[in-house]
Amino acid sequence: MIDIILYAFGVMYTSGPVNAIGLNNGIQRQNRISGFFAGVAVAMFILFFSVAFIGERVMNSSLLTLTSVLGSLYILWLAIKIFRSTPT
């Protein structure tokens, strides 16, 4: 649970597409920005609820091990791609 809370704070207080769009909307139309952020909040709730529901219903110990290995290999692949990339 603490992981999700830390992730939510990290997403809220770092620059990213949602914050940039919210800032632009706030500058352009200051009175209609709350609907955008409410939509983002609902979308994040649906995402977290879906992941939790699938994790509770579908995952078992053998699938969890396989998923962990696949996730680790994917992160390793991304790290190699970043390491080998050239700055532009």
mmCIF file as gemmi writes it, N, C-alpha and C atoms, coordinates in Angstrom:
data_model
loop_
_atom_site.group_PDB
_atom_site.id
_atom_site.type_symbol
_atom_site.label_atom_id
_atom_site.label_alt_id
_atom_site.label_comp_id
_atom_site.label_asym_id
_atom_site.label_entity_id
_atom_site.label_seq_id
_atom_site.pdbx_PDB_ins_code
_atom_site.Cartn_x
_atom_site.Cartn_y
_atom_site.Cartn_z
_atom_site.occupancy
_atom_site.B_iso_or_equiv
_atom_site.pdbx_formal_charge
_atom_site.auth_seq_id
_atom_site.auth_asym_id
_atom_site.pdbx_PDB_model_num
ATOM 1 N N . MET Axp A 1 ? 0.817 -1.199 0 1 0 ? 1 A 1
ATOM 2 C CA . MET Axp A 1 ? 0 0 0 1 0 ? 1 A 1
ATOM 3 C C . MET Axp A 1 ? 0.858 1.26 0 1 0 ? 1 A 1
ATOM 4 N N . ILE Axp A 2 ? 1.947 1.211 0.748 1 0 ? 2 A 1
ATOM 5 C CA . ILE Axp A 2 ? 2.807 2.392 0.811 1 0 ? 2 A 1
ATOM 6 C C . ILE Axp A 2 ? 3.442 2.672 -0.551 1 0 ? 2 A 1
ATOM 7 N N . ASP Axp A 3 ? 3.657 1.606 -1.348 1 0 ? 3 A 1
ATOM 8 C CA . ASP Axp A 3 ? 4.231 1.8 -2.68 1 0 ? 3 A 1
ATOM 9 C C . ASP Axp A 3 ? 3.297 2.619 -3.571 1 0 ? 3 A 1
ATOM 10 N N . ILE Axp A 4 ? 2.019 2.337 -3.511 1 0 ? 4 A 1
ATOM 11 C CA . ILE Axp A 4 ? 1.053 3.064 -4.328 1 0 ? 4 A 1
ATOM 12 C C . ILE Axp A 4 ? 0.96 4.521 -3.871 1 0 ? 4 A 1
ATOM 13 N N . ILE Axp A 5 ? 0.983 4.744 -2.574 1 0 ? 5 A 1
ATOM 14 C CA . ILE Axp A 5 ? 0.907 6.111 -2.053 1 0 ? 5 A 1
ATOM 15 C C . ILE Axp A 5 ? 2.143 6.907 -2.479 1 0 ? 5 A 1
ATOM 16 N N . LEU Axp A 6 ? 3.327 6.302 -2.37 1 0 ? 6 A 1
ATOM 17 C CA . LEU Axp A 6 ? 4.546 6.986 -2.807 1 0 ? 6 A 1
ATOM 18 C C . LEU Axp A 6 ? 4.529 7.25 -4.31 1 0 ? 6 A 1
ATOM 19 N N . TYR Axp A 7 ? 4.028 6.293 -5.076 1 0 ? 7 A 1
ATOM 20 C CA . TYR Axp A 7 ? 3.916 6.499 -6.524 1 0 ? 7 A 1
ATOM 21 C C . TYR Axp A 7 ? 2.972 7.663 -6.822 1 0 ? 7 A 1
ATOM 22 N N . ALA Axp A 8 ? 1.844 7.713 -6.14 1 0 ? 8 A 1
ATOM 23 C CA . ALA Axp A 8 ? 0.874 8.785 -6.381 1 0 ? 8 A 1
ATOM 24 C C . ALA Axp A 8 ? 1.476 10.152 -6.053 1 0 ? 8 A 1
ATOM 25 N N . PHE Axp A 9 ? 2.198 10.266 -4.942 1 0 ? 9 A 1
ATOM 26 C CA . PHE Axp A 9 ? 2.852 11.534 -4.618 1 0 ? 9 A 1
ATOM 27 C C . PHE Axp A 9 ? 3.934 11.879 -5.635 1 0 ? 9 A 1
ATOM 28 N N . GLY Axp A 10 ? 4.673 10.879 -6.082 1 0 ? 10 A 1
ATOM 29 C CA . GLY Axp A 10 ? 5.697 11.127 -7.091 1 0 ? 10 A 1
ATOM 30 C C . GLY Axp A 10 ? 5.112 11.625 -8.394 1 0 ? 10 A 1
ATOM 31 N N . VAL Axp A 11 ? 3.995 11.065 -8.796 1 0 ? 11 A 1
ATOM 32 C CA . VAL Axp A 11 ? 3.345 11.494 -10.035 1 0 ? 11 A 1
ATOM 33 C C . VAL Axp A 11 ? 2.746 12.889 -9.869 1 0 ? 11 A 1
ATOM 34 N N . MET Axp A 12 ? 2.189 13.167 -8.708 1 0 ? 12 A 1
ATOM 35 C CA . MET Axp A 12 ? 1.549 14.462 -8.501 1 0 ? 12 A 1
ATOM 36 C C . MET Axp A 12 ? 2.538 15.618 -8.485 1 0 ? 12 A 1
ATOM 37 N N . TYR Axp A 13 ? 3.706 15.413 -7.911 1 0 ? 13 A 1
ATOM 38 C CA . TYR Axp A 13 ? 4.597 16.531 -7.666 1 0 ? 13 A 1
ATOM 39 C C . TYR Axp A 13 ? 5.823 16.564 -8.571 1 0 ? 13 A 1
ATOM 40 N N . THR Axp A 14 ? 5.849 15.754 -9.612 1 0 ? 14 A 1
ATOM 41 C CA . THR Axp A 14 ? 6.913 15.854 -10.601 1 0 ? 14 A 1
ATOM 42 C C . THR Axp A 14 ? 6.312 16.331 -11.906 1 0 ? 14 A 1
ATOM 43 N N . SER Axp A 15 ? 7.143 16.936 -12.714 1 0 ? 15 A 1
ATOM 44 C CA . SER Axp A 15 ? 6.614 17.41 -13.993 1 0 ? 15 A 1
ATOM 45 C C . SER Axp A 15 ? 6.354 16.216 -14.894 1 0 ? 15 A 1
ATOM 46 N N . GLY Axp A 16 ? 5.298 16.282 -15.601 1 0 ? 16 A 1
ATOM 47 C CA . GLY Axp A 16 ? 4.905 15.221 -16.512 1 0 ? 16 A 1
ATOM 48 C C . GLY Axp A 16 ? 3.791 15.729 -17.4 1 0 ? 16 A 1
ATOM 49 N N . PRO Axp A 17 ? 3.279 14.874 -18.265 1 0 ? 17 A 1
ATOM 50 C CA . PRO Axp A 17 ? 2.264 15.336 -19.213 1 0 ? 17 A 1
ATOM 51 C C . PRO Axp A 17 ? 0.984 15.835 -18.549 1 0 ? 17 A 1
ATOM 52 N N . VAL Axp A 18 ? 0.549 15.187 -17.496 1 0 ? 18 A 1
ATOM 53 C CA . VAL Axp A 18 ? -0.693 15.619 -16.841 1 0 ? 18 A 1
ATOM 54 C C . VAL Axp A 18 ? -0.507 16.994 -16.217 1 0 ? 18 A 1
ATOM 55 N N . ASN Axp A 19 ? 0.623 17.199 -15.555 1 0 ? 19 A 1
ATOM 56 C CA . ASN Axp A 19 ? 0.875 18.51 -14.941 1 0 ? 19 A 1
ATOM 57 C C . ASN Axp A 19 ? 1.062 19.593 -15.988 1 0 ? 19 A 1
ATOM 58 N N . ALA Axp A 20 ? 1.74 19.263 -17.095 1 0 ? 20 A 1
ATOM 59 C CA . ALA Axp A 20 ? 1.935 20.256 -18.157 1 0 ? 20 A 1
ATOM 60 C C . ALA Axp A 20 ? 0.6 20.634 -18.802 1 0 ? 20 A 1
ATOM 61 N N . ILE Axp A 21 ? -0.245 19.646 -19.059 1 0 ? 21 A 1
ATOM 62 C CA . ILE Axp A 21 ? -1.562 19.931 -19.638 1 0 ? 21 A 1
ATOM 63 C C . ILE Axp A 21 ? -2.408 20.73 -18.653 1 0 ? 21 A 1
ATOM 64 N N . GLY Axp A 22 ? -2.342 20.35 -17.364 1 0 ? 22 A 1
ATOM 65 C CA . GLY Axp A 22 ? -3.087 21.09 -16.353 1 0 ? 22 A 1
ATOM 66 C C . GLY Axp A 22 ? -2.626 22.525 -16.224 1 0 ? 22 A 1
ATOM 67 N N . LEU Axp A 23 ? -1.312 22.732 -16.294 1 0 ? 23 A 1
ATOM 68 C CA . LEU Axp A 23 ? -0.785 24.089 -16.232 1 0 ? 23 A 1
ATOM 69 C C . LEU Axp A 23 ? -1.248 24.905 -17.434 1 0 ? 23 A 1
ATOM 70 N N . ASN Axp A 24 ? -1.179 24.319 -18.613 1 0 ? 24 A 1
ATOM 71 C CA . ASN Axp A 24 ? -1.621 25.018 -19.818 1 0 ? 24 A 1
ATOM 72 C C . ASN Axp A 24 ? -3.114 25.352 -19.749 1 0 ? 24 A 1
ATOM 73 N N . ASN Axp A 25 ? -3.921 24.388 -19.308 1 0 ? 25 A 1
ATOM 74 C CA . ASN Axp A 25 ? -5.359 24.656 -19.174 1 0 ? 25 A 1
ATOM 75 C C . ASN Axp A 25 ? -5.633 25.718 -18.123 1 0 ? 25 A 1
ATOM 76 N N . GLY Axp A 26 ? -4.869 25.698 -17.055 1 0 ? 26 A 1
ATOM 77 C CA . GLY Axp A 26 ? -5.052 26.71 -16.022 1 0 ? 26 A 1
ATOM 78 C C . GLY Axp A 26 ? -4.71 28.1 -16.512 1 0 ? 26 A 1
ATOM 79 N N . ILE Axp A 27 ? -3.692 28.189 -17.355 1 0 ? 27 A 1
ATOM 80 C CA . ILE Axp A 27 ? -3.318 29.489 -17.907 1 0 ? 27 A 1
ATOM 81 C C . ILE Axp A 27 ? -4.353 29.966 -18.921 1 0 ? 27 A 1
ATOM 82 N N . GLN Axp A 28 ? -4.851 29.053 -19.736 1 0 ? 28 A 1
ATOM 83 C CA . GLN Axp A 28 ? -5.783 29.421 -20.8 1 0 ? 28 A 1
ATOM 84 C C . GLN Axp A 28 ? -7.201 29.677 -20.27 1 0 ? 28 A 1
ATOM 85 N N . ARG Axp A 29 ? -7.739 28.713 -19.51 1 0 ? 29 A 1
ATOM 86 C CA . ARG Axp A 29 ? -9.115 28.807 -18.998 1 0 ? 29 A 1
ATOM 87 C C . ARG Axp A 29 ? -9.099 28.469 -17.516 1 0 ? 29 A 1
ATOM 88 N N . GLN Axp A 30 ? -9.056 29.447 -16.692 1 0 ? 30 A 1
ATOM 89 C CA . GLN Axp A 30 ? -8.822 29.216 -15.271 1 0 ? 30 A 1
ATOM 90 C C . GLN Axp A 30 ? -10.017 28.606 -14.535 1 0 ? 30 A 1
ATOM 91 N N . ASN Axp A 31 ? -11.196 28.677 -15.079 1 0 ? 31 A 1
ATOM 92 C CA . ASN Axp A 31 ? -12.361 28.214 -14.32 1 0 ? 31 A 1
ATOM 93 C C . ASN Axp A 31 ? -12.783 26.787 -14.647 1 0 ? 31 A 1
ATOM 94 N N . ARG Axp A 32 ? -12.201 26.127 -15.656 1 0 ? 32 A 1
ATOM 95 C CA . ARG Axp A 32 ? -12.651 24.789 -16.034 1 0 ? 32 A 1
ATOM 96 C C . ARG Axp A 32 ? -11.58 23.726 -15.849 1 0 ? 32 A 1
ATOM 97 N N . ILE Axp A 33 ? -10.615 23.945 -15.026 1 0 ? 33 A 1
ATOM 98 C CA . ILE Axp A 33 ? -9.506 23.018 -14.861 1 0 ? 33 A 1
ATOM 99 C C . ILE Axp A 33 ? -9.842 21.864 -13.922 1 0 ? 33 A 1
ATOM 100 N N . SER Axp A 34 ? -10.765 22.029 -13.012 1 0 ? 34 A 1
ATOM 101 C CA . SER Axp A 34 ? -11.047 20.981 -12.029 1 0 ? 34 A 1
ATOM 102 C C . SER Axp A 34 ? -11.619 19.729 -12.677 1 0 ? 34 A 1
ATOM 103 N N . GLY Axp A 35 ? -12.361 19.862 -13.769 1 0 ? 35 A 1
ATOM 104 C CA . GLY Axp A 35 ? -12.888 18.686 -14.473 1 0 ? 35 A 1
ATOM 105 C C . GLY Axp A 35 ? -11.785 17.826 -15.055 1 0 ? 35 A 1
ATOM 106 N N . PHE Axp A 36 ? -10.75 18.46 -15.565 1 0 ? 36 A 1
ATOM 107 C CA . PHE Axp A 36 ? -9.612 17.725 -16.118 1 0 ? 36 A 1
ATOM 108 C C . PHE Axp A 36 ? -8.933 16.903 -15.03 1 0 ? 36 A 1
ATOM 109 N N . PHE Axp A 37 ? -8.644 17.534 -13.903 1 0 ? 37 A 1
ATOM 110 C CA . PHE Axp A 37 ? -7.973 16.813 -12.828 1 0 ? 37 A 1
ATOM 111 C C . PHE Axp A 37 ? -8.886 15.759 -12.193 1 0 ? 37 A 1
ATOM 112 N N . ALA Axp A 38 ? -10.183 15.995 -12.17 1 0 ? 38 A 1
ATOM 113 C CA . ALA Axp A 38 ? -11.106 14.963 -11.688 1 0 ? 38 A 1
ATOM 114 C C . ALA Axp A 38 ? -11.079 13.762 -12.617 1 0 ? 38 A 1
ATOM 115 N N . GLY Axp A 39 ? -11.009 14.012 -13.919 1 0 ? 39 A 1
ATOM 116 C CA . GLY Axp A 39 ? -10.91 12.917 -14.88 1 0 ? 39 A 1
ATOM 117 C C . GLY Axp A 39 ? -9.632 12.126 -14.711 1 0 ? 39 A 1
ATOM 118 N N . VAL Axp A 40 ? -8.526 12.808 -14.461 1 0 ? 40 A 1
ATOM 119 C CA . VAL Axp A 40 ? -7.25 12.122 -14.223 1 0 ? 40 A 1
ATOM 120 C C . VAL Axp A 40 ? -7.341 11.286 -12.952 1 0 ? 40 A 1
ATOM 121 N N . ALA Axp A 41 ? -7.95 11.826 -11.914 1 0 ? 41 A 1
ATOM 122 C CA . ALA Axp A 41 ? -8.095 11.085 -10.66 1 0 ? 41 A 1
ATOM 123 C C . ALA Axp A 41 ? -8.951 9.837 -10.853 1 0 ? 41 A 1
ATOM 124 N N . VAL Axp A 42 ? -10.041 9.96 -11.606 1 0 ? 42 A 1
ATOM 125 C CA . VAL Axp A 42 ? -10.902 8.802 -11.859 1 0 ? 42 A 1
ATOM 126 C C . VAL Axp A 42 ? -10.151 7.757 -12.681 1 0 ? 42 A 1
ATOM 127 N N . ALA Axp A 43 ? -9.39 8.204 -13.68 1 0 ? 43 A 1
ATOM 128 C CA . ALA Axp A 43 ? -8.617 7.274 -14.498 1 0 ? 43 A 1
ATOM 129 C C . ALA Axp A 43 ? -7.57 6.538 -13.664 1 0 ? 43 A 1
ATOM 130 N N . MET Axp A 44 ? -6.895 7.243 -12.775 1 0 ? 44 A 1
ATOM 131 C CA . MET Axp A 44 ? -5.902 6.595 -11.911 1 0 ? 44 A 1
ATOM 132 C C . MET Axp A 44 ? -6.57 5.607 -10.945 1 0 ? 44 A 1
ATOM 133 N N . PHE Axp A 45 ? -7.752 5.967 -10.445 1 0 ? 45 A 1
ATOM 134 C CA . PHE Axp A 45 ? -8.48 5.045 -9.572 1 0 ? 45 A 1
ATOM 135 C C . PHE Axp A 45 ? -8.842 3.774 -10.326 1 0 ? 45 A 1
ATOM 136 N N . ILE Axp A 46 ? -9.341 3.916 -11.551 1 0 ? 46 A 1
ATOM 137 C CA . ILE Axp A 46 ? -9.702 2.744 -12.355 1 0 ? 46 A 1
ATOM 138 C C . ILE Axp A 46 ? -8.47 1.891 -12.625 1 0 ? 46 A 1
ATOM 139 N N . LEU Axp A 47 ? -7.348 2.534 -12.944 1 0 ? 47 A 1
ATOM 140 C CA . LEU Axp A 47 ? -6.114 1.795 -13.193 1 0 ? 47 A 1
ATOM 141 C C . LEU Axp A 47 ? -5.681 1.011 -11.959 1 0 ? 47 A 1
ATOM 142 N N . PHE Axp A 48 ? -5.604 1.672 -10.807 1 0 ? 48 A 1
ATOM 143 C CA . PHE Axp A 48 ? -5.17 0.992 -9.586 1 0 ? 48 A 1
ATOM 144 C C . PHE Axp A 48 ? -6.156 -0.103 -9.175 1 0 ? 48 A 1
ATOM 145 N N . PHE Axp A 49 ? -7.447 0.169 -9.298 1 0 ? 49 A 1
ATOM 146 C CA . PHE Axp A 49 ? -8.451 -0.834 -8.943 1 0 ? 49 A 1
ATOM 147 C C . PHE Axp A 49 ? -8.346 -2.048 -9.852 1 0 ? 49 A 1
ATOM 148 N N . SER Axp A 50 ? -8.166 -1.821 -11.153 1 0 ? 50 A 1
ATOM 149 C CA . SER Axp A 50 ? -8.065 -2.928 -12.105 1 0 ? 50 A 1
ATOM 150 C C . SER Axp A 50 ? -6.83 -3.778 -11.84 1 0 ? 50 A 1
ATOM 151 N N . VAL Axp A 51 ? -5.706 -3.128 -11.604 1 0 ? 51 A 1
ATOM 152 C CA . VAL Axp A 51 ? -4.477 -3.872 -11.33 1 0 ? 51 A 1
ATOM 153 C C . VAL Axp A 51 ? -4.62 -4.673 -10.036 1 0 ? 51 A 1
ATOM 154 N N . ALA Axp A 52 ? -5.205 -4.072 -9.016 1 0 ? 52 A 1
ATOM 155 C CA . ALA Axp A 52 ? -5.4 -4.781 -7.749 1 0 ? 52 A 1
ATOM 156 C C . ALA Axp A 52 ? -6.363 -5.95 -7.919 1 0 ? 52 A 1
ATOM 157 N N . PHE Axp A 53 ? -7.436 -5.749 -8.668 1 0 ? 53 A 1
ATOM 158 C CA . PHE Axp A 53 ? -8.426 -6.807 -8.877 1 0 ? 53 A 1
ATOM 159 C C . PHE Axp A 53 ? -7.816 -7.969 -9.662 1 0 ? 53 A 1
ATOM 160 N N . ILE Axp A 54 ? -7.101 -7.649 -10.73 1 0 ? 54 A 1
ATOM 161 C CA . ILE Axp A 54 ? -6.465 -8.701 -11.525 1 0 ? 54 A 1
ATOM 162 C C . ILE Axp A 54 ? -5.406 -9.419 -10.698 1 0 ? 54 A 1
ATOM 163 N N . GLY Axp A 55 ? -4.64 -8.653 -9.939 1 0 ? 55 A 1
ATOM 164 C CA . GLY Axp A 55 ? -3.624 -9.268 -9.09 1 0 ? 55 A 1
ATOM 165 C C . GLY Axp A 55 ? -4.221 -10.191 -8.046 1 0 ? 55 A 1
ATOM 166 N N . GLU Axp A 56 ? -5.359 -9.839 -7.537 1 0 ? 56 A 1
ATOM 167 C CA . GLU Axp A 56 ? -6.002 -10.662 -6.51 1 0 ? 56 A 1
ATOM 168 C C . GLU Axp A 56 ? -6.659 -11.901 -7.1 1 0 ? 56 A 1
ATOM 169 N N . ARG Axp A 57 ? -7.284 -11.761 -8.258 1 0 ? 57 A 1
ATOM 170 C CA . ARG Axp A 57 ? -8.058 -12.861 -8.842 1 0 ? 57 A 1
ATOM 171 C C . ARG Axp A 57 ? -7.239 -13.797 -9.731 1 0 ? 57 A 1
ATOM 172 N N . VAL Axp A 58 ? -6.305 -13.274 -10.482 1 0 ? 58 A 1
ATOM 173 C CA . VAL Axp A 58 ? -5.636 -14.06 -11.513 1 0 ? 58 A 1
ATOM 174 C C . VAL Axp A 58 ? -4.287 -14.595 -11.062 1 0 ? 58 A 1
ATOM 175 N N . MET Axp A 59 ? -3.511 -13.788 -10.376 1 0 ? 59 A 1
ATOM 176 C CA . MET Axp A 59 ? -2.128 -14.16 -10.059 1 0 ? 59 A 1
ATOM 177 C C . MET Axp A 59 ? -2.072 -15.226 -8.975 1 0 ? 59 A 1
ATOM 178 N N . ASN Axp A 60 ? -1.216 -16.209 -9.212 1 0 ? 60 A 1
ATOM 179 C CA . ASN Axp A 60 ? -0.872 -17.174 -8.177 1 0 ? 60 A 1
ATOM 180 C C . ASN Axp A 60 ? 0.645 -17.194 -8.066 1 0 ? 60 A 1
ATOM 181 N N . SER Axp A 61 ? 1.2 -18.043 -7.233 1 0 ? 61 A 1
ATOM 182 C CA . SER Axp A 61 ? 2.639 -17.979 -6.972 1 0 ? 61 A 1
ATOM 183 C C . SER Axp A 61 ? 3.468 -18.309 -8.201 1 0 ? 61 A 1
ATOM 184 N N . SER Axp A 62 ? 3.029 -19.236 -9.039 1 0 ? 62 A 1
ATOM 185 C CA . SER Axp A 62 ? 3.819 -19.561 -10.23 1 0 ? 62 A 1
ATOM 186 C C . SER Axp A 62 ? 3.751 -18.423 -11.248 1 0 ? 62 A 1
ATOM 187 N N . LEU Axp A 63 ? 2.59 -17.818 -11.429 1 0 ? 63 A 1
ATOM 188 C CA . LEU Axp A 63 ? 2.477 -16.685 -12.338 1 0 ? 63 A 1
ATOM 189 C C . LEU Axp A 63 ? 3.23 -15.468 -11.801 1 0 ? 63 A 1
ATOM 190 N N . LEU Axp A 64 ? 3.258 -15.318 -10.493 1 0 ? 64 A 1
ATOM 191 C CA . LEU Axp A 64 ? 3.967 -14.192 -9.893 1 0 ? 64 A 1
ATOM 192 C C . LEU Axp A 64 ? 5.475 -14.297 -10.156 1 0 ? 64 A 1
ATOM 193 N N . THR Axp A 65 ? 6.008 -15.495 -10.056 1 0 ? 65 A 1
ATOM 194 C CA . THR Axp A 65 ? 7.43 -15.696 -10.346 1 0 ? 65 A 1
ATOM 195 C C . THR Axp A 65 ? 7.722 -15.399 -11.811 1 0 ? 65 A 1
ATOM 196 N N . LEU Axp A 66 ? 6.898 -15.899 -12.713 1 0 ? 66 A 1
ATOM 197 C CA . LEU Axp A 66 ? 7.081 -15.65 -14.138 1 0 ? 66 A 1
ATOM 198 C C . LEU Axp A 66 ? 6.963 -14.16 -14.452 1 0 ? 66 A 1
ATOM 199 N N . THR Axp A 67 ? 5.984 -13.497 -13.879 1 0 ? 67 A 1
ATOM 200 C CA . THR Axp A 67 ? 5.8 -12.07 -14.11 1 0 ? 67 A 1
ATOM 201 C C . THR Axp A 67 ? 6.989 -11.276 -13.578 1 0 ? 67 A 1
ATOM 202 N N . SER Axp A 68 ? 7.524 -11.658 -12.439 1 0 ? 68 A 1
ATOM 203 C CA . SER Axp A 68 ? 8.692 -10.976 -11.875 1 0 ? 68 A 1
ATOM 204 C C . SER Axp A 68 ? 9.904 -11.129 -12.779 1 0 ? 68 A 1
ATOM 205 N N . VAL Axp A 69 ? 10.108 -12.313 -13.307 1 0 ? 69 A 1
ATOM 206 C CA . VAL Axp A 69 ? 11.248 -12.546 -14.199 1 0 ? 69 A 1
ATOM 207 C C . VAL Axp A 69 ? 11.076 -11.75 -15.493 1 0 ? 69 A 1
ATOM 208 N N . LEU Axp A 70 ? 9.887 -11.777 -16.076 1 0 ? 70 A 1
ATOM 209 C CA . LEU Axp A 70 ? 9.641 -11.023 -17.311 1 0 ? 70 A 1
ATOM 210 C C . LEU Axp A 70 ? 9.791 -9.517 -17.089 1 0 ? 70 A 1
ATOM 211 N N . GLY Axp A 71 ? 9.286 -9.021 -15.974 1 0 ? 71 A 1
ATOM 212 C CA . GLY Axp A 71 ? 9.428 -7.598 -15.655 1 0 ? 71 A 1
ATOM 213 C C . GLY Axp A 71 ? 10.878 -7.2 -15.452 1 0 ? 71 A 1
ATOM 214 N N . SER Axp A 72 ? 11.635 -8.052 -14.787 1 0 ? 72 A 1
ATOM 215 C CA . SER Axp A 72 ? 13.056 -7.767 -14.571 1 0 ? 72 A 1
ATOM 216 C C . SER Axp A 72 ? 13.824 -7.772 -15.889 1 0 ? 72 A 1
ATOM 217 N N . LEU Axp A 73 ? 13.52 -8.724 -16.765 1 0 ? 73 A 1
ATOM 218 C CA . LEU Axp A 73 ? 14.171 -8.751 -18.076 1 0 ? 73 A 1
ATOM 219 C C . LEU Axp A 73 ? 13.818 -7.519 -18.903 1 0 ? 73 A 1
ATOM 220 N N . TYR Axp A 74 ? 12.583 -7.062 -18.796 1 0 ? 74 A 1
ATOM 221 C CA . TYR Axp A 74 ? 12.178 -5.864 -19.527 1 0 ? 74 A 1
ATOM 222 C C . TYR Axp A 74 ? 12.925 -4.629 -19.017 1 0 ? 74 A 1
ATOM 223 N N . ILE Axp A 75 ? 13.047 -4.485 -17.705 1 0 ? 75 A 1
ATOM 224 C CA . ILE Axp A 75 ? 13.784 -3.363 -17.129 1 0 ? 75 A 1
ATOM 225 C C . ILE Axp A 75 ? 15.258 -3.439 -17.521 1 0 ? 75 A 1
ATOM 226 N N . LEU Axp A 76 ? 15.829 -4.641 -17.545 1 0 ? 76 A 1
ATOM 227 C CA . LEU Axp A 76 ? 17.21 -4.809 -17.977 1 0 ? 76 A 1
ATOM 228 C C . LEU Axp A 76 ? 17.369 -4.413 -19.445 1 0 ? 76 A 1
ATOM 229 N N . TRP Axp A 77 ? 16.426 -4.814 -20.276 1 0 ? 77 A 1
ATOM 230 C CA . TRP Axp A 77 ? 16.461 -4.449 -21.699 1 0 ? 77 A 1
ATOM 231 C C . TRP Axp A 77 ? 16.393 -2.935 -21.868 1 0 ? 77 A 1
ATOM 232 N N . LEU Axp A 78 ? 15.503 -2.271 -21.117 1 0 ? 78 A 1
ATOM 233 C CA . LEU Axp A 78 ? 15.425 -0.811 -21.175 1 0 ? 78 A 1
ATOM 234 C C . LEU Axp A 78 ? 16.724 -0.16 -20.72 1 0 ? 78 A 1
ATOM 235 N N . ALA Axp A 79 ? 17.333 -0.694 -19.671 1 0 ? 79 A 1
ATOM 236 C CA . ALA Axp A 79 ? 18.594 -0.137 -19.183 1 0 ? 79 A 1
ATOM 237 C C . ALA Axp A 79 ? 19.695 -0.27 -20.232 1 0 ? 79 A 1
ATOM 238 N N . ILE Axp A 80 ? 19.753 -1.4 -20.907 1 0 ? 80 A 1
ATOM 239 C CA . ILE Axp A 80 ? 20.749 -1.591 -21.965 1 0 ? 80 A 1
ATOM 240 C C . ILE Axp A 80 ? 20.499 -0.625 -23.109 1 0 ? 80 A 1
ATOM 241 N N . LYS Axp A 81 ? 19.227 -0.453 -23.497 1 0 ? 81 A 1
ATOM 242 C CA . LYS Axp A 81 ? 18.895 0.492 -24.579 1 0 ? 81 A 1
ATOM 243 C C . LYS Axp A 81 ? 19.304 1.913 -24.198 1 0 ? 81 A 1
ATOM 244 N N . ILE Axp A 82 ? 19.063 2.306 -22.967 1 0 ? 82 A 1
ATOM 245 C CA . ILE Axp A 82 ? 19.435 3.652 -22.519 1 0 ? 82 A 1
ATOM 246 C C . ILE Axp A 82 ? 20.96 3.792 -22.473 1 0 ? 82 A 1
ATOM 247 N N . PHE Axp A 83 ? 21.629 2.77 -21.989 1 0 ? 83 A 1
ATOM 248 C CA . PHE Axp A 83 ? 23.101 2.81 -21.88 1 0 ? 83 A 1
ATOM 249 C C . PHE Axp A 83 ? 23.746 2.924 -23.257 1 0 ? 83 A 1
ATOM 250 N N . ARG Axp A 84 ? 23.211 2.231 -24.236 1 0 ? 84 A 1
ATOM 251 C CA . ARG Axp A 84 ? 23.793 2.241 -25.593 1 0 ? 84 A 1
ATOM 252 C C . ARG Axp A 84 ? 23.354 3.417 -26.451 1 0 ? 84 A 1
ATOM 253 N N . SER Axp A 85 ? 22.373 4.164 -26.014 1 0 ? 85 A 1
ATOM 254 C CA . SER Axp A 85 ? 21.878 5.262 -26.83 1 0 ? 85 A 1
ATOM 255 C C . SER Axp A 85 ? 22.872 6.414 -26.858 1 0 ? 85 A 1
ATOM 256 N N . THR Axp A 86 ? 22.796 7.186 -27.932 1 0 ? 86 A 1
ATOM 257 C CA . THR Axp A 86 ? 23.663 8.355 -28.05 1 0 ? 86 A 1
ATOM 258 C C . THR Axp A 86 ? 22.837 9.614 -27.832 1 0 ? 86 A 1
ATOM 259 N N . PRO Axp A 87 ? 23.347 10.557 -27.088 1 0 ? 87 A 1
ATOM 260 C CA . PRO Axp A 87 ? 22.596 11.804 -26.864 1 0 ? 87 A 1
ATOM 261 C C . PRO Axp A 87 ? 22.464 12.593 -28.158 1 0 ? 87 A 1
ATOM 262 N N . THR Axp A 88 ? 21.335 13.228 -28.31 1 0 ? 88 A 1
ATOM 263 C CA . THR Axp A 88 ? 21.115 14.043 -29.525 1 0 ? 88 A 1
ATOM 264 C C . THR Axp A 88 ? 21.237 15.508 -29.228 1 0 ? 88 A 1
